[in-house]
């Protein structure tokens, strides 16, 4: 019969047979990451892990926990005590670590420690082919951050007595640092690469661990279409595929920014999770993760503004960072306003997406305070109206209004599937009917499809006024809307879509200017927010002519009755690298 062929001398099977003939070597106990930190701490420039970081890494690697560790984990993970008590004697290592940590919270030094530990003692070598080299990727946002990380890797190598070769390639923000580390004269099978966070950064060598530094500051999928946080993370996952049995790891350590993006969503999803043993999310202030280096007193002395202090040191994401409107003001705009008003004539706002496949509409009316008093009434369960009366039997009267109001009483829209089903003529007819039934004299819209909409609505007896939405005009519209929200002049009917759009409407700085909304190539739309911006454009057009009569982009006149009066200089806002706002204030003062 067939004889078994001898394996080729360079195959893995032949190497295994050759190794079997050697006398067994005494296995050395694998050090823990805590052992590595203790050894490195003998260096004068490195400290041992703080108690909080020690607890987090014990939990991440599945080590046994002490009472102090559990108490720290209760603070930074918000998980129930029972979860950590069950892991007191050790448990399954987590696959992902997402850490939201305040400034000066020892994020960079911990990132370097984890990277070196996985390079030397991760146990991933068995998944590499003969002659193959792997890589630990550190994707760092910002040139200065990359330089600091590289310096910490050097310091740890020096402290641990490791020889290394450092290579730099690329220029400026595209530069990359590559560390080839040797232990006992033998080069490690994995190198450490510090690269910019791009989709191409993790292509090439296999990687058992990808580390993301300051990930919150990478453009979110909602704001960018190239190298967004979602796309960069997705591009990194395939590099870890072959290391399944040695638990490939994803480590994301960052200070917070805003309440948008993959970093914020993941932290909020897994923080306080009661059962998940794959993703460990932690969140803590600077003084929690580094009590000796960042005291509460010192951080307050450095930053007096409470919102900035909470974000920079308290690890609390800003509700206004990366978005156009202040979250608290948006929520308050949906609180019903009481009082008696003298109402103007209603009007309608309309936004059609660039492709014309969705419509967002709203009916609104402005009111001004009046001295007229009316009786308080409520609607009972059977639909009847009842006058409220006091203890003396006299009717109760509504309190007089103190300031003007913009009331949005109806919000509706049409999505692509509905438009294709009923046809564009039916959509135009529905919009016109809503406008006429509610006594609207104008429908306001942006420039997209304006000629067609104006002609179609005019045939139905409704006048359209449209405005060119430029980046500059959007900024002035946002400033006006922020003023209305801040001063409590909005009263918006409950509507989930409009509330979501206003909370998440993007604002970022690019080229020295604020840029609003999503890039057209992303496919994302904030139709309801854009609809409200059109109202801001109309208000600004009226202010240019004294606040009585305005003109749209086509030179057609219009008016918004009882619109809130704008205070001169009351809604001026700084624009990066622009001093025109200051020139306007000086001109008004001189006049």
C-alpha positions as CSV (number, residue, x, y, z in Angstrom):
1,X,0.0,0.0,0.0
2,X,1.0,3.7,0.0
3,X,3.8,4.7,2.3
4,X,3.5,7.9,4.3
5,X,5.6,10.6,2.7
6,X,8.2,12.3,4.8
7,X,7.3,15.9,5.5
8,X,9.3,18.6,3.7
9,X,12.1,19.9,6.0
10,X,10.6,23.4,5.9
11,X,7.0,22.6,6.7
12,X,5.5,23.1,10.2
13,X,4.9,19.3,10.5
14,X,8.7,18.6,10.0
15,X,9.6,21.3,12.5
16,X,7.2,19.7,15.0
17,X,8.8,16.3,14.6
18,X,12.3,17.8,15.0
19,X,11.2,19.6,18.2
20,X,9.8,16.4,19.6
21,X,13.4,15.0,19.7
22,X,14.7,17.8,21.8
23,X,14.7,17.5,25.6
24,X,11.7,19.3,27.1
25,X,12.3,22.8,28.2
26,X,11.2,24.1,31.5
27,X,8.3,26.5,30.9
28,X,8.6,29.9,32.5
29,X,5.5,31.4,34.1
30,X,3.9,34.0,31.9
31,X,4.0,37.4,33.6
32,X,0.9,39.4,34.1
33,X,0.5,43.0,32.9
34,X,0.7,44.0,36.6
35,X,4.1,42.3,36.8
36,X,5.2,44.3,33.8
37,X,4.0,47.5,35.4
38,X,5.8,46.8,38.7
39,X,9.0,46.1,36.9
40,X,8.7,49.3,34.8
41,X,7.9,51.3,37.9
42,X,11.5,50.9,39.0
43,X,12.4,53.5,36.3
44,X,12.3,57.0,37.7
45,X,10.0,58.3,34.9
46,X,7.3,55.6,35.3
47,X,4.8,55.0,38.1
48,X,3.0,51.8,38.9
49,X,-0.7,51.7,37.8
50,X,-3.1,53.7,39.8
51,X,-5.6,51.7,41.9
52,X,-8.4,52.4,39.4
53,X,-6.3,51.5,36.3
54,X,-5.1,48.4,38.1
55,X,-8.7,47.3,38.8
56,X,-9.7,48.0,35.2
57,X,-6.9,45.9,33.7
58,X,-7.5,43.1,36.2
59,X,-11.1,43.0,35.0
60,X,-10.1,43.3,31.4
61,X,-7.6,40.4,31.5
62,X,-9.8,38.2,33.8
63,X,-7.5,38.3,36.8
64,X,-8.7,37.7,40.4
65,X,-10.2,40.8,42.1
66,X,-9.7,42.2,45.6
67,X,-12.1,44.2,47.6
68,X,-10.4,47.5,46.5
69,X,-10.7,46.5,42.9
70,X,-14.4,45.7,43.1
71,X,-15.1,49.1,44.8
72,X,-13.2,50.9,42.0
73,X,-15.0,48.9,39.3
74,X,-18.4,49.7,40.8
75,X,-17.5,53.4,40.4
76,X,-16.2,53.4,36.8
77,X,-18.3,50.6,35.2
78,X,-21.6,51.2,37.0
79,X,-22.2,47.5,36.8
80,X,-24.0,45.7,39.7
81,X,-21.9,44.4,42.6
82,X,-23.1,40.8,41.9
83,X,-21.4,40.9,38.5
84,X,-18.0,41.6,40.0
85,X,-18.4,39.4,43.0
86,X,-18.9,36.5,40.6
87,X,-15.5,37.3,39.1
88,X,-13.7,37.7,42.4
89,X,-11.6,34.6,41.7
90,X,-11.1,35.5,38.1
91,X,-13.2,35.2,35.0
92,X,-13.3,35.3,31.2
93,X,-11.1,38.1,29.7
94,X,-13.0,40.8,27.9
95,X,-12.4,41.3,24.2
96,X,-12.9,45.0,24.1
97,X,-12.1,47.9,26.5
98,X,-13.7,51.2,26.0
99,X,-12.5,53.8,28.5
100,X,-13.8,57.4,28.8
101,X,-11.3,59.2,31.0
102,X,-10.7,62.8,31.9
103,X,-7.6,64.7,30.9
104,X,-4.3,63.8,32.7
105,X,-5.9,60.5,33.6
106,X,-2.8,58.4,32.5
107,X,-4.4,57.3,29.3
108,X,-1.3,57.5,27.2
109,X,1.0,55.6,29.6
110,X,-1.6,52.9,30.0
111,X,-2.0,52.6,26.2
112,X,1.8,52.1,25.9
113,X,1.9,49.5,28.7
114,X,-0.9,47.4,27.1
115,X,0.7,47.5,23.7
116,X,4.1,46.3,24.9
117,X,2.5,43.6,27.0
118,X,0.5,42.2,24.1
119,X,3.6,42.4,21.9
120,X,5.7,40.3,24.2
121,X,3.3,38.2,26.2
122,X,0.0,38.1,24.3
123,X,0.7,34.5,23.2
124,X,-0.4,35.3,19.6
125,X,2.7,34.0,17.8
126,X,1.3,30.6,17.2
127,X,-1.2,32.1,14.7
128,X,1.6,33.5,12.5
129,X,2.9,31.6,9.5
130,X,6.7,30.9,9.3
131,X,8.4,34.1,8.6
132,X,5.3,36.2,9.0
133,X,5.4,39.3,11.2
134,X,2.4,40.7,13.0
135,X,1.7,44.2,14.3
136,X,0.1,45.9,17.3
137,X,-1.6,49.0,15.8
138,X,-2.1,52.2,17.8
139,X,-4.3,54.6,15.9
140,X,-3.6,58.0,17.3
141,X,-5.6,61.1,16.5
142,X,-3.2,64.0,16.1
143,X,0.5,64.5,15.5
144,X,1.2,65.6,19.1
145,X,-0.6,62.7,20.6
146,X,1.3,60.3,18.4
147,X,4.6,61.8,19.5
148,X,3.7,61.5,23.1
149,X,2.7,57.8,22.7
150,X,5.9,57.1,20.9
151,X,7.9,58.6,23.8
152,X,6.0,56.5,26.3
153,X,6.8,53.3,24.3
154,X,10.4,54.3,24.4
155,X,10.4,54.9,28.1
156,X,8.7,51.6,28.8
157,X,11.3,49.8,26.6
158,X,14.1,51.5,28.5
159,X,12.6,50.7,31.9
160,X,12.1,47.0,31.0
161,X,15.6,46.6,29.4
162,X,14.2,46.0,26.0
163,X,16.2,46.8,22.9
164,X,14.2,48.5,20.1
165,X,14.6,50.0,16.7
166,X,12.4,53.0,15.9
167,X,11.5,53.9,12.3
168,X,9.7,57.0,11.1
169,X,7.9,57.3,7.8
170,X,5.6,59.8,6.2
171,X,5.4,63.6,6.8
172,X,3.3,65.7,9.1
173,X,-0.1,64.3,10.0
174,X,0.5,61.2,7.8
175,X,3.7,60.2,9.7
176,X,4.0,56.7,11.2
177,X,6.2,55.3,13.9
178,X,7.2,51.7,13.9
179,X,8.9,50.0,16.9
180,X,10.7,46.7,16.4
181,X,11.2,45.4,20.0
182,X,13.8,42.7,21.0
183,X,13.9,40.7,24.2
184,X,17.0,38.7,25.2
185,X,18.5,39.5,21.9
186,X,15.6,38.0,20.0
187,X,13.2,40.2,18.0
188,X,9.6,39.9,18.9
189,X,7.2,38.5,16.2
190,X,5.0,41.6,16.6
191,X,6.0,45.3,16.0
192,X,4.2,48.3,17.4
193,X,2.9,50.8,14.8
194,X,1.6,54.2,15.8
195,X,-0.4,55.5,12.8
196,X,-3.0,58.1,11.9
197,X,-6.6,56.7,12.3
198,X,-7.5,56.0,8.6
199,X,-9.2,53.1,6.9
200,X,-5.8,52.1,5.3
201,X,-3.8,52.2,8.6
202,X,-4.7,48.6,9.6
203,X,-4.4,47.0,6.2
204,X,-1.4,44.6,5.7
205,X,0.1,42.8,8.7
206,X,-2.1,40.7,10.9
207,X,-2.9,42.3,14.2
208,X,-4.1,40.6,17.4
209,X,-4.8,44.0,19.0
210,X,-5.9,47.4,17.7
211,X,-5.6,50.4,20.1
212,X,-7.5,53.6,19.4
213,X,-6.2,56.8,21.1
214,X,-8.5,59.8,21.5
215,X,-11.1,58.1,19.4
216,X,-13.9,60.5,20.4
217,X,-12.2,63.2,18.4
218,X,-12.3,61.3,15.1
219,X,-15.1,62.4,12.8
220,X,-18.3,60.5,13.3
221,X,-20.2,58.8,10.6
222,X,-22.9,61.4,11.0
223,X,-20.5,64.2,10.2
224,X,-17.9,62.8,7.7
225,X,-17.9,60.4,4.8
226,X,-14.2,59.5,4.7
227,X,-12.3,57.9,7.6
228,X,-15.3,58.2,9.9
229,X,-15.1,56.4,13.3
230,X,-17.4,53.7,12.1
231,X,-15.4,53.0,8.9
232,X,-12.0,53.1,10.6
233,X,-13.2,50.7,13.2
234,X,-14.7,48.4,10.6
235,X,-11.5,48.4,8.6
236,X,-9.5,47.3,11.6
237,X,-11.6,44.3,12.5
238,X,-10.4,42.0,9.6
239,X,-6.8,42.3,10.7
240,X,-7.6,40.4,13.9
241,X,-9.4,37.5,12.2
242,X,-6.7,34.8,12.5
243,X,-6.2,35.3,16.3
244,X,-9.6,34.0,17.4
245,X,-8.3,31.4,19.8
246,X,-6.0,33.9,21.7
247,X,-8.8,36.5,22.2
248,X,-7.9,39.4,19.9
249,X,-8.5,42.7,21.6
250,X,-9.8,46.1,20.8
251,X,-8.8,48.9,23.2
252,X,-10.3,52.4,22.9
253,X,-9.1,55.0,25.4
254,X,-10.2,58.6,25.0
255,X,-11.3,61.8,26.6
256,X,-15.0,62.7,25.8
257,X,-16.1,65.2,23.3
258,X,-19.8,65.4,22.4
259,X,-22.8,63.1,22.6
260,X,-22.4,61.9,19.0
261,X,-20.2,59.3,17.4
262,X,-19.3,55.6,17.9
263,X,-17.3,56.2,21.0
264,X,-20.1,57.9,22.9
265,X,-22.7,55.4,21.7
266,X,-20.6,52.4,22.7
267,X,-19.8,53.8,26.1
268,X,-23.4,54.5,26.8
269,X,-24.5,51.1,25.6
270,X,-22.2,49.0,27.7
271,X,-21.8,51.2,30.8
272,X,-23.8,49.7,33.6
273,X,-24.4,46.6,31.6
274,X,-25.5,43.7,33.9
275,X,-24.4,40.7,31.9
276,X,-22.2,41.4,28.9
277,X,-18.7,39.8,29.2
278,X,-17.3,40.8,25.9
279,X,-17.2,44.6,26.1
280,X,-15.9,46.4,29.2
281,X,-16.9,50.1,29.2
282,X,-15.5,52.4,31.9
283,X,-15.9,56.1,32.6
284,X,-14.2,58.2,35.2
285,X,-12.9,61.7,36.0
286,X,-9.2,62.6,36.0
287,X,-9.0,62.4,39.7
288,X,-10.6,59.0,39.8
289,X,-8.0,57.4,37.4
290,X,-5.1,59.6,38.6
291,X,-5.8,60.8,42.2
292,X,-2.3,62.0,42.9
293,X,-1.7,63.8,39.5
294,X,-5.1,65.4,38.9
295,X,-6.8,66.6,42.1
296,X,-10.3,68.1,42.0
297,X,-9.0,71.4,43.4
298,X,-6.3,71.8,40.8
299,X,-8.6,71.0,37.9
300,X,-11.2,73.6,39.1
301,X,-8.4,76.1,39.4
302,X,-7.3,75.4,35.8
303,X,-10.8,75.5,34.3
304,X,-13.5,77.7,36.0
305,X,-16.2,77.1,33.4
306,X,-18.3,74.3,34.8
307,X,-19.3,72.9,31.4
308,X,-15.7,72.8,30.1
309,X,-14.5,71.4,33.4
310,X,-17.0,68.6,33.3
311,X,-15.9,67.7,29.7
312,X,-12.2,68.0,30.1
313,X,-11.7,66.6,33.6
314,X,-15.0,65.1,34.7
315,X,-15.2,62.8,31.6
316,X,-18.8,64.1,30.9
317,X,-19.5,64.5,27.2
318,X,-20.7,67.9,26.1
319,X,-24.3,68.2,25.0
320,X,-23.3,71.1,22.6
321,X,-20.0,69.8,21.2
322,X,-20.2,68.8,17.6
323,X,-23.8,69.8,17.3
324,X,-25.5,73.1,16.4
325,X,-27.9,73.4,19.2
326,X,-27.6,73.2,23.0
327,X,-29.3,70.0,24.1
328,X,-31.0,71.5,27.2
329,X,-32.3,74.4,25.2
330,X,-33.7,72.0,22.6
331,X,-35.5,69.9,25.2
332,X,-37.0,73.1,26.8
333,X,-38.3,74.2,23.4
334,X,-40.7,71.3,23.5
335,X,-42.2,72.3,26.9
336,X,-45.7,73.9,26.4
337,X,-45.9,77.6,27.1
338,X,-48.8,79.2,29.0
339,X,-50.2,82.7,28.8
340,X,-52.4,84.7,26.6
341,X,-51.1,85.9,23.2
342,X,-52.2,87.9,20.3
343,X,-51.6,85.7,17.4
344,X,-50.4,86.6,13.9
345,X,-51.3,84.7,10.7
346,X,-50.0,81.1,10.5
347,X,-47.4,80.1,8.0
348,X,-45.8,76.8,6.9
349,X,-42.2,75.6,6.7
350,X,-41.2,73.0,4.1
351,X,-38.0,71.1,3.4
352,X,-37.5,68.7,0.5
353,X,-34.3,66.7,0.5
354,X,-31.8,67.3,-2.3
355,X,-33.1,64.2,-4.2
356,X,-36.7,65.3,-3.7
357,X,-37.6,61.9,-2.2
358,X,-38.6,63.2,1.3
359,X,-40.5,66.1,2.6
360,X,-40.7,67.6,6.1
361,X,-43.4,70.1,6.9
362,X,-44.6,72.1,9.9
363,X,-47.3,74.7,10.7
364,X,-46.3,77.6,12.9
365,X,-47.6,80.9,14.2
366,X,-46.0,83.7,16.2
367,X,-47.7,85.5,19.1
368,X,-47.0,88.6,21.2
369,X,-48.1,89.2,24.8
370,X,-51.4,90.9,25.4
371,X,-53.2,92.3,28.5
372,X,-56.4,90.5,27.6
373,X,-57.4,87.9,30.3
374,X,-59.2,84.8,29.4
375,X,-60.7,82.0,31.5
376,X,-58.7,78.8,32.2
377,X,-60.4,75.8,30.5
378,X,-59.7,72.1,30.3
379,X,-61.0,69.3,28.1
380,X,-62.6,66.4,30.0
381,X,-62.4,62.7,29.2
382,X,-65.7,63.0,27.2
383,X,-64.4,65.8,25.1
384,X,-66.3,68.7,26.7
385,X,-64.7,72.0,27.7
386,X,-64.9,72.9,31.4
387,X,-64.1,76.3,32.9
388,X,-61.8,76.0,36.0
389,X,-63.0,77.9,39.1
390,X,-61.4,78.9,42.4
391,X,-62.6,78.2,45.9
392,X,-65.0,81.2,45.7
393,X,-66.6,79.8,42.6
394,X,-65.2,82.5,40.4
395,X,-63.6,81.5,37.0
396,X,-59.8,81.3,37.1
397,X,-57.9,83.5,34.5
398,X,-54.9,82.6,32.5
399,X,-51.7,84.4,33.5
400,X,-50.6,87.1,31.0
401,X,-47.7,86.2,28.7
402,X,-44.4,87.8,29.5
403,X,-42.7,87.4,26.1
404,X,-43.3,86.6,22.5
405,X,-43.6,83.0,21.3
406,X,-43.1,80.9,18.1
407,X,-45.5,78.0,18.3
408,X,-45.1,75.0,16.1
409,X,-48.3,73.2,16.4
410,X,-48.2,70.5,13.7
411,X,-45.2,68.6,12.2
412,X,-45.7,66.0,9.4
413,X,-43.8,64.7,6.4
414,X,-43.6,62.3,3.5
415,X,-41.0,59.6,3.0
416,X,-39.7,58.1,-0.2
417,X,-41.9,55.0,-0.2
418,X,-45.0,57.0,0.5
419,X,-44.2,59.6,-2.3
420,X,-43.7,56.8,-4.8
421,X,-47.0,55.2,-3.8
422,X,-49.2,58.3,-3.9
423,X,-47.3,60.4,-6.4
424,X,-45.9,63.9,-6.2
425,X,-49.2,65.6,-7.2
426,X,-50.9,64.1,-4.2
427,X,-48.1,65.4,-1.9
428,X,-48.4,68.9,-3.3
429,X,-52.1,68.8,-2.9
430,X,-51.8,67.6,0.7
431,X,-49.4,70.4,1.5
432,X,-51.6,73.0,-0.1
433,X,-54.7,71.8,1.7
434,X,-52.9,72.0,5.1
435,X,-51.7,75.5,4.3
436,X,-55.2,76.8,3.2
437,X,-57.2,75.0,6.0
438,X,-55.0,76.6,8.6
439,X,-55.0,80.1,7.0
440,X,-51.3,80.2,6.1
441,X,-50.4,83.0,3.8
442,X,-46.9,81.7,2.9
443,X,-45.0,78.4,2.7
444,X,-41.2,78.9,3.3
445,X,-38.6,76.5,1.7
446,X,-35.0,76.3,0.7
447,X,-33.7,76.5,-2.9
448,X,-33.9,72.7,-3.6
449,X,-36.7,72.2,-6.1
450,X,-38.0,75.7,-5.4
451,X,-39.1,76.7,-9.0
452,X,-41.1,73.5,-9.4
453,X,-42.6,73.8,-5.9
454,X,-43.5,77.4,-6.4
455,X,-45.3,76.7,-9.6
456,X,-47.1,73.6,-8.3
457,X,-48.3,75.3,-5.1
458,X,-49.3,78.5,-6.9
459,X,-51.7,76.4,-9.0
460,X,-53.2,75.3,-5.8
461,X,-53.6,78.8,-4.5
462,X,-50.6,78.9,-2.1
463,X,-47.5,81.2,-2.3
464,X,-44.0,79.8,-1.8
465,X,-41.1,81.9,-0.6
466,X,-37.7,80.4,-0.8
467,X,-34.2,81.1,0.4
468,X,-30.7,80.1,-0.6
469,X,-29.1,78.0,2.1
470,X,-25.4,78.8,2.1
471,X,-23.0,77.9,4.8
472,X,-22.9,81.5,6.0
473,X,-26.6,81.9,5.9
474,X,-27.0,78.6,7.9
475,X,-24.7,80.0,10.5
476,X,-26.8,83.1,11.0
477,X,-30.0,81.1,11.0
478,X,-28.6,78.7,13.7
479,X,-27.5,81.7,15.8
480,X,-31.0,83.1,15.6
481,X,-32.7,79.8,16.5
482,X,-30.3,79.3,19.4
483,X,-31.3,82.7,20.7
484,X,-35.0,81.8,20.4
485,X,-34.4,78.5,22.2
486,X,-32.2,80.1,24.9
487,X,-34.8,82.8,25.8
488,X,-37.7,80.3,25.8
489,X,-39.5,81.8,22.8
490,X,-40.2,78.4,21.2
491,X,-43.1,76.2,22.0
492,X,-42.9,73.1,19.8
493,X,-45.5,70.3,19.7
494,X,-44.1,66.8,20.7
495,X,-42.5,65.2,17.7
496,X,-39.7,62.6,17.9
497,X,-38.2,63.3,14.5
498,X,-37.8,67.0,15.0
499,X,-36.5,66.5,18.5
500,X,-33.9,64.0,17.3
501,X,-32.8,66.3,14.4
502,X,-32.3,69.3,16.6
503,X,-30.3,67.4,19.1
504,X,-28.0,65.9,16.5
505,X,-27.8,68.6,13.8
506,X,-24.0,68.6,13.1
507,X,-21.8,71.6,13.5
508,X,-18.0,71.4,13.0
509,X,-15.1,73.7,12.2
510,X,-13.5,73.4,8.8
511,X,-11.3,75.9,7.0
512,X,-11.8,78.4,9.8
513,X,-15.6,78.4,9.5
514,X,-18.5,76.6,11.1
515,X,-19.9,73.9,8.7
516,X,-23.5,72.7,9.3
517,X,-25.3,69.5,8.3
518,X,-24.1,66.3,6.8
519,X,-22.0,66.2,3.6
520,X,-24.2,65.3,0.6
521,X,-22.2,62.1,-0.1
522,X,-23.1,60.5,3.3
523,X,-26.7,60.0,2.5
524,X,-27.7,61.4,6.0
525,X,-30.4,64.1,6.2
526,X,-31.7,66.2,9.0
527,X,-34.9,67.2,7.1
528,X,-36.8,68.5,10.1
529,X,-33.9,70.6,11.4
530,X,-33.3,72.0,7.9
531,X,-37.0,72.9,7.8
532,X,-36.6,75.0,11.0
533,X,-33.5,76.6,9.6
534,X,-35.7,77.9,6.7
535,X,-37.7,79.8,9.3
536,X,-34.5,81.3,10.6
537,X,-33.6,82.4,7.1
538,X,-37.0,84.1,6.8
539,X,-36.6,85.9,10.1
540,X,-33.1,87.1,9.1
541,X,-34.5,88.3,5.7
542,X,-37.1,90.4,7.6
543,X,-34.5,91.9,10.0
544,X,-32.5,93.2,7.0
545,X,-35.5,95.4,6.1
546,X,-36.4,96.6,9.6
547,X,-38.4,93.5,10.7
548,X,-41.6,94.2,8.9
549,X,-41.3,93.1,5.2
550,X,-38.8,90.6,3.9
551,X,-37.7,89.4,0.5
552,X,-36.9,85.9,-0.6
553,X,-34.1,84.8,-3.0
554,X,-36.4,85.6,-5.9
555,X,-37.1,89.1,-4.7
556,X,-40.7,88.2,-3.6
557,X,-42.0,90.0,-0.5
558,X,-43.5,88.4,2.6
559,X,-44.1,89.0,6.2
560,X,-44.3,87.0,9.4
561,X,-46.9,88.6,11.7
562,X,-46.1,89.0,15.4
563,X,-42.6,87.7,14.9
564,X,-40.3,88.1,18.0
565,X,-38.4,91.4,17.9
566,X,-34.6,90.9,17.7
567,X,-32.4,92.8,20.1
568,X,-29.5,94.5,18.4
569,X,-26.4,92.6,19.1
570,X,-28.3,90.1,21.2
571,X,-27.5,87.1,19.1
572,X,-23.9,87.8,18.0
573,X,-21.8,84.7,18.0
574,X,-18.1,84.2,17.4
575,X,-17.0,82.7,14.1
576,X,-13.5,81.1,14.0
577,X,-10.9,83.3,12.2
578,X,-13.5,86.0,11.5
579,X,-13.7,89.5,13.1
580,X,-16.7,90.8,11.2
581,X,-18.9,90.3,14.3
582,X,-16.6,92.5,16.3
583,X,-16.6,95.2,13.6
584,X,-20.5,95.2,13.6
585,X,-20.6,95.7,17.3
586,X,-18.1,98.5,17.2
587,X,-20.1,100.2,14.4
588,X,-23.3,100.0,16.4
589,X,-21.6,101.4,19.4
590,X,-20.1,104.3,17.4
591,X,-23.6,105.0,15.9
